[in-house]
Amino acid sequence: MNKPNFGLSFEFFPPKTAEQKAALLATQTKLRALSPEFFSVTFGAGGSTIGATAETVLELNTHDTPKVIPHLSCMGGTPDEIKALLQQYIDNGITEILALRGDVPSGMGSVGYFRYANELIEFIHKTYPGVFKITVGCYPEVHPETLTFETEIKYFKQKVDAGVDRAITQFFFNPDAYFNFVEHCEKAGIETPITPGIMPITNFANINRFCGFCGTDMPRWLKYKLQSYGDDRRSMQQFGTEFTIKLCQQLLDQGVPGIHFYTLNRSKATLDVVKGLS
Ligand SMILES: Cc1cc2nc3c(=O)[nH]c(=O)nc-3n(C[C@H](O)[C@H](O)[C@H](O)COP(=O)(O)OP(=O)(O)OC[C@H]3O[C@@H](n4cnc5c(N)ncnc54)[C@H](O)[C@@H]3O)c2cc1C
């Protein structure tokens, strides 16, 4: 496959079993061939994967490229624990972090020491001045806990002003939501590049569930179309790939800074989409 001429990045989660680990290693080998700008590795809620994220990051970081960006959330422990983790990353040449509030684990009434991503970012810059580049998440269709679109922009700006180099969106299906968000960010004086986060459609039940808790709007026509395939997963995936190619192409044609794929540790759907892009 020809190497794409736009910025690509791929998100993985830390594997829990030996089988999952083998699958991730195979996936990253295939996706590495596309010369992505970076891989990123998620951070589990409740601090449960504080070690697992670092372990996966260090394992993926054994090649010169691409760089590997660990996610770090406010659920990552005490300031001292977060400081130690950051030092471990510095010692291994990792100086970019995807900083998040994280999702409050069910059953826990409150979040960690830091309440919002901007506080974590301020801590990172204060603890290691000038060391880390920071990426953050953002929500063109509005974060589920945010009450208004204006508040979304307001807190996003506050986060960016804490010292951010790039933002990646929550996954979406409607490109207008992305373009509208970017336009409002520009009006608010936010200059940080906003990379669309894209989740290839491989499993209707799963993606529909993710939409539920991420606040992503799945258009009714798309939901009905995906449902109509019933048990015919192959045809559903084929349609899903065609849909995702069109979405990404529309975004690229409008000059987005790159595309970040939520891979769920699988390569096929992402490779099929990238192959279909001109
Ligand atoms: C690219 C990407 C990667 C992700 N990776 C992970 C991951 O690895 N692990 C994980 O657990 N989750 C991950 N998530 C999910 C994310 O953690 C959740 O969506 C979380 O609920 C919000 O995190 P945030 O950093 O965007 O929050 P924040 O920017 O802190 O915002 C959280 C909520 O608080 C509001 N808010 C922000 N600042 C203030 C303030 N000062 N006062 C009052 N309200 C405020 C916001 O409007 C929003 O409703 C990811 C999301 C994205 C887009």
PDBQT file of the ligand as one rigid body, heavy atoms in Angstrom, charges set to zero:
ROOT
HETATM    1  C1  LIG A 301      -8.961  11.709  22.167  1.00  0.00    +0.000 C 
HETATM    2  C2  LIG A 301      -9.585  11.169  23.445  1.00  0.00    +0.000 A 
HETATM    3  C3  LIG A 301      -8.884  10.209  24.181  1.00  0.00    +0.000 A 
HETATM    4  C4  LIG A 301      -9.424   9.698  25.370  1.00  0.00    +0.000 A 
HETATM    5  N1  LIG A 301      -8.688   8.763  26.096  1.00  0.00    +0.000 NA
HETATM    6  C5  LIG A 301      -9.140   8.354  27.292  1.00  0.00    +0.000 A 
HETATM    7  C6  LIG A 301      -8.369   7.479  28.131  1.00  0.00    +0.000 A 
HETATM    8  O1  LIG A 301      -7.259   7.083  27.768  1.00  0.00    +0.000 OA
HETATM    9  N2  LIG A 301      -8.875   7.141  29.336  1.00  0.00    +0.000 N 
HETATM   10  C7  LIG A 301     -10.087   7.586  29.779  1.00  0.00    +0.000 A 
HETATM   11  O2  LIG A 301     -10.494   7.244  30.901  1.00  0.00    +0.000 OA
HETATM   12  N3  LIG A 301     -10.855   8.385  29.020  1.00  0.00    +0.000 NA
HETATM   13  C8  LIG A 301     -10.411   8.786  27.796  1.00  0.00    +0.000 A 
HETATM   14  N4  LIG A 301     -11.178   9.639  27.029  1.00  0.00    +0.000 N 
HETATM   15  C9  LIG A 301     -12.497  10.039  27.520  1.00  0.00    +0.000 C 
HETATM   16  C10 LIG A 301     -12.420  11.253  28.450  1.00  0.00    +0.000 C 
HETATM   17  O3  LIG A 301     -11.600  10.975  29.544  1.00  0.00    +0.000 OA
HETATM   18  C11 LIG A 301     -13.830  11.565  28.920  1.00  0.00    +0.000 C 
HETATM   19  O4  LIG A 301     -14.603  12.041  27.857  1.00  0.00    +0.000 OA
HETATM   20  C12 LIG A 301     -13.901  12.495  30.124  1.00  0.00    +0.000 C 
HETATM   21  O5  LIG A 301     -15.237  12.454  30.614  1.00  0.00    +0.000 OA
HETATM   22  C13 LIG A 301     -13.541  13.925  29.792  1.00  0.00    +0.000 C 
HETATM   23  O6  LIG A 301     -12.183  14.094  29.738  1.00  0.00    +0.000 OA
HETATM   24  P1  LIG A 301     -11.551  15.504  29.264  1.00  0.00    +0.000 P 
HETATM   25  O7  LIG A 301     -10.111  15.461  29.543  1.00  0.00    +0.000 OA
HETATM   26  O8  LIG A 301     -11.955  15.815  27.900  1.00  0.00    +0.000 OA
HETATM   27  O9  LIG A 301     -12.278  16.433  30.329  1.00  0.00    +0.000 OA
HETATM   28  P2  LIG A 301     -12.289  17.971  30.698  1.00  0.00    +0.000 P 
HETATM   29  O10 LIG A 301     -11.774  18.822  29.611  1.00  0.00    +0.000 OA
HETATM   30  O11 LIG A 301     -11.661  18.114  32.041  1.00  0.00    +0.000 OA
HETATM   31  O12 LIG A 301     -13.873  18.209  30.819  1.00  0.00    +0.000 OA
HETATM   32  C14 LIG A 301     -14.699  17.307  31.534  1.00  0.00    +0.000 C 
HETATM   33  C15 LIG A 301     -16.049  17.958  31.777  1.00  0.00    +0.000 C 
HETATM   34  O13 LIG A 301     -15.890  18.999  32.740  1.00  0.00    +0.000 OA
HETATM   35  C16 LIG A 301     -16.237  20.264  32.181  1.00  0.00    +0.000 C 
HETATM   36  N5  LIG A 301     -15.225  21.205  32.675  1.00  0.00    +0.000 N 
HETATM   37  C17 LIG A 301     -13.952  21.325  32.236  1.00  0.00    +0.000 A 
HETATM   38  N6  LIG A 301     -13.305  22.277  32.956  1.00  0.00    +0.000 NA
HETATM   39  C18 LIG A 301     -14.190  22.741  33.868  1.00  0.00    +0.000 A 
HETATM   40  C19 LIG A 301     -14.128  23.720  34.899  1.00  0.00    +0.000 A 
HETATM   41  N7  LIG A 301     -12.996  24.403  35.135  1.00  0.00    +0.000 N 
HETATM   42  N8  LIG A 301     -15.248  23.933  35.664  1.00  0.00    +0.000 NA
HETATM   43  C20 LIG A 301     -16.393  23.246  35.452  1.00  0.00    +0.000 A 
HETATM   44  N9  LIG A 301     -16.510  22.312  34.460  1.00  0.00    +0.000 NA
HETATM   45  C21 LIG A 301     -15.419  22.070  33.697  1.00  0.00    +0.000 A 
HETATM   46  C22 LIG A 301     -16.201  20.089  30.682  1.00  0.00    +0.000 C 
HETATM   47  O14 LIG A 301     -17.055  20.991  30.022  1.00  0.00    +0.000 OA
HETATM   48  C23 LIG A 301     -16.659  18.635  30.555  1.00  0.00    +0.000 C 
HETATM   49  O15 LIG A 301     -18.051  18.516  30.655  1.00  0.00    +0.000 OA
HETATM   50  C24 LIG A 301     -10.693  10.146  25.822  1.00  0.00    +0.000 A 
HETATM   51  C25 LIG A 301     -11.398  11.105  25.076  1.00  0.00    +0.000 A 
HETATM   52  C26 LIG A 301     -10.851  11.622  23.904  1.00  0.00    +0.000 A 
HETATM   53  C27 LIG A 301     -11.619  12.651  23.102  1.00  0.00    +0.000 C 
ENDROOT
TORSDOF 0
